[in-house]
Structures are given as C-alpha cells and as structure tokens.
Amino acid sequence: MQYRLAVLISGSGSNLQSILDAQQAGHMDGTVALVVSDQSKAYGLVRAQKAGVPNATVRKKDYESLDAFGEALLDLLKDHHIDAIALAGYLKILPANVIEAYKDLILNIHPALLPKFGGVGFYGVRVHEAVLAAGEQESGATVHLVTEACDEGRIIAQEKVPVHADDTPEQLQKRVLEVEHRLYPKAINGYLRGVQ
Ligand code: GRF
C-alpha cells in the first residue's frame, strides 16, 4: 500500500534517517508523513525538519493518564492520516489504545536477536553489555510487530552480526546499528507492502 508512516523517536534518530534516505532513494512505497518524539530536544526532530517532515513532541508527563496520552497521540496520527507506525529508538511504552487502534501496523527495531535480550530494561548500550556478559558469539537486529508485551510481537526480520572476543559494548552497538540501518527500511516496506 501507499502507506503514510509515522516514525516515533526519543533520541538521535539514525534509524529515522535510514528510512528517510531509503524514501529519498525511491526504495519505499510509502512516505514518512509524521515524526513524533517524546523528547523535545531529540536530534531526530532536527532530521525531520531538514527533510521537511511534519513533527511534534508529545510527552506523557503532560497528560493525566496513559489513556489520555494515547488519545493525544491518536488525534495527531489521525490528523496526519497515518496508516502505520515505526518505532525507532522510542523509549516510552506505547499506550494500549494506540496499540489497539494500529493492531499489526506498528513495527519496532531491537538491537539484539529476540527473543533473547529483550523486554523491559533492555535498551541502549545495556543490551550489548548483556550480550557480551552472556558470552554470546553472535548478536544482531530484530524487526518485530509491537504488542502490549514488550519486545514479544511477531518477528518480521532478523539479521546477525558476529561478536568479537575483544568487543566493547560500544563497538558491538556500532556493528549492530549498521545492520539496523539496512534492515529496518527494507523490513518496513516489505511488511507494509503485504498489508491491504
Ligand atoms: C537502536 O539501536 C534501536 O535498535 C533501538 O534504539 C536505538 C535507536 O537509535 N530501539 P537511533 O535513535 O535510531 O539512532
């Protein structure tokens, strides 16, 4: 489908950039029509502005309840006629009403080989620290559907990278991130192309 995608971020937005670049290169059937951050200083918002994509900050702490926060997000998504959502380093748990309204239309990228090293508390460099502490020989990136159970939705795509004996968490993070940038735009487009 000629989808209108919202990308939700909290930080640097390098995955957002890879999606924008893929769109620019003509590799996406749809367009990034909205970027939403929960942090007003997220660099991803600057990336959105540079690409001329409408963007907004919606902060949970400005709402009385998770439900009200979700309603505000839903209003914004509706205003921009959004068909599907890609989480890209978004650090908030999405409210249930948003997950319900966009059932099977929300994707996330996780910097490890789920179902290993996922769930609450596994984010950022912590994921890579845990992979190294467990003595894993390989890690990677996983694209999955978002359900209410954190990091447990159906896996859409996965790609492995080797773990080197002398890796620091930061080195492993960088190796995985390079894979993420290639994998995520392709997985989003491949998945949404199959959705009617
Ligand atoms: C990525 O490692 C992604 O897998 C995880 O958060 C990080 C976001 O990085 N969910 P960026 O903001 O896209 O640079």
Residues whose N, C-alpha, C, O or C-beta is under 5 A from the ligand:
A	BS01	GRF	G11 S12 G13 S14 N15 L16 A88 G89 I109 H110 P111
